[in-house]
Amino acid sequence: ELDTAALVGWPVAEQRLGFDGYATTIYTRAQEAYVVAVRDVLAGTANPEQPNEVEVSRPSDVLAAKQATDATLNALLLGLGGVALLVGGVGVANTMVISVLERRAEIGLRRSLGATRGQIRLQFLAESLLLSAIGGVGGVLIGIGVTAAYAGFQGWPAVVPLWAMLGGVFATLIIGGVAGFYPAVRAARMSPTEALATP
């Protein structure tokens, strides 16, 4: 509506356009983060005696479209992040299963020397978590570098929240623990005689 409107000052409206001093429509501009909060108090602010007679319209179509686009983009990025975590978990699980198969002699030797199943399981689970932690920290550092480079290219300040960095590492640790659980259990269930007999 503002694209086809002519904006004049209050005194000019009273002197030349016959304005009686009572506005019928009020346009309010607010920061995007406070649009909902401002909308909730507009009726009472515009007409404190009868706020129910004030009709508050939704934000502009451009702002609504921008919010919808932001929500869609966030959902897309979360989906891509979930797929990346799933692929990483499969990679960690595959690596640990191969490690168990290749280290049967080591497992059998440790078991014959007195290592318990719990110790074998803890060893392989710790290796899985360490592998995931290295990948998580590396991914966070790469993400920070890409974000800083893009922000610098656009002339924006580079801001990476601490919770996002810690959340990325924590998520990889969870995925690594889940992915390494089966190989660790499989290694712990291996009997010493079977492991030592494996060529």
N, C-alpha and C positions, 0 to 999 in steps of 0.2 A: 504493500500500500504506500510505503514511503517513496517508492520510485516515481509515482505519478502525483506526489503531493508538493505543495509550495509551503515552505516553512517561513513564518513571520514571527516577530517578537510580540510579547504580550501587550505593550502599549499601542503598537500599530494595530493589532487586532481589535483593541477596544475603540480606538479613535476612528479607524477607517472601515472596519468590517462589522461593526455593531456587536462585538463580543461582549456578553454580559458578565464575564468573570467566572462562569461555571463551565468547566471543561466537560465535554461529554465522552471524550476518548483521551486516555493518557498512555503514552508509550514510555516504557521503562527499559533502560539498558543495564544489564548486570553481567558480571563475569560468569563464564560457563559453569564453573564449579558451584555457583550459588544461585543458579536459575530456579531450581526447585524451591529453595528456601525463600527466595524473594517472592515467588509466585504465591506461596502460602500466606504471606502477610500483606499482599497488595490490597485485597478487598478491605481489610480493616484499616489500612493506612489511608486509602482514598476516601472512604466514607465510614468513619468510626461509628456513627450513630446507626447506620443501616448497611452493614457490610454484605448482607445477603442480596442486596439489590445491585451489587457490582458484579459484572461478568468479566472474569479473567480468562483471556484466550491463551492458547498454548504458545510456545516460542515460535519464532519464524520458521518457515519451511526449510530455509538454508541450515539453520542451527539443528533442526530435527533430523535433516538428512545427514549432517555431519556426525551427529551422535550415533545414528544408525550405522554409518560407515565405520566409525571407530569401534563400535561393538562387534561388527562383522570381522574387522581386521584383527581385533583381539582374539576372537574365537578361532580364526584361521591360524594365528600364531601359536595359540595354545594347542591346537590340533597338531601342527607341525612339531612342536616341542614334545608332545606325547609320542608321536611316531619316532622321533629321534631317540627318546628314552627307550622305547620298545626295541628298536634296532640295536642300541647299545647294550641292553640287557641280554639279547640273544647272542651278541658277540662275546660278552663276558662269559655266559654259560657255555658257549661252544669252546672258548679258550680253556676254561677250567676243566671241562670233560676231557679234552685232548690232553691236558696236563696230567690228569689222573691216570689216563691210559698209558702215557709215556713214563710215568714215575711209579709204576707198580713195584719195581724192585726196591726203590727207596721206601715205599710204604711198607712192604713186607719186612725189610730190614729194621725199620723203626718199630714195627709191631713185635718182631722177635726179640728186640732189645728191651721191651717192656713198655712201649708207648701204648696208651689206652685208646679206645675208639674215640673218646671225647677229645683227646689231644690231636688226633689225626683230623677230626672234623673241624676243630678250632683252627688248625694250621691252614687248611684249604679255604675255610671261610674268611680268615684274615687276609689271605692272598687275594681272594676275590674282592674284598673291600678295599684293599690297597690299590688294586688295578682300577677299580671304579673311581677311587678318590683322585688318582693321577689323571684319569680321563676327565673327571668333573672340574678339577682345578684348571686343566689345560683348556677345556671348553669355555670356562668363565673368562680366562685371560684372552682367548681369541675373541669372545663376544665383546669384551671391554674394548679391545683394539679396533674391531670393526665399528662399534658404536662411536668411539672417539674420532675415527677417520671420517665417517659419514657426517657426524656433527661438525667437524672442522671444515669439511667440504661445503656444507650448507651455511657455515657461519653461525652455528648454534653453539651454546655451551654444552659440553658433554656431561651428562648426569647419569650415573648408574647407581641405583639405590643399593644400600648394603644388604637389605633383605633379599633382593634379587640374586646377588652373588652367593649369599649363604644358602638361599633356597635351591639354587642350581646344584651346589655341591651336596647338599643334604638329599636331594632327589636322586642323584647318581649313587649315593651310598645306599639308599633304600633299594634301588634297582639292582645294584651289585650284590647286596645281601640276599635278595630273593633269587637272583640268577645263580649265585654260588652255593645256594643251600643244597640243591640236589647233587652236584658233584662232590661236595664235602661229605654228604651222607653216604654216597656211593664209595668214596675212598675209605670211610670209616668201617664200612661193612665188609671190606675185602679181608679175607683171612690171610695170615702170614704165609702159610704154606703155598696157597694159590698164587700170591704175589711173587714169592721168591722163585717159584717154578716157572714163571712167565719168562720166556727168552727176551 
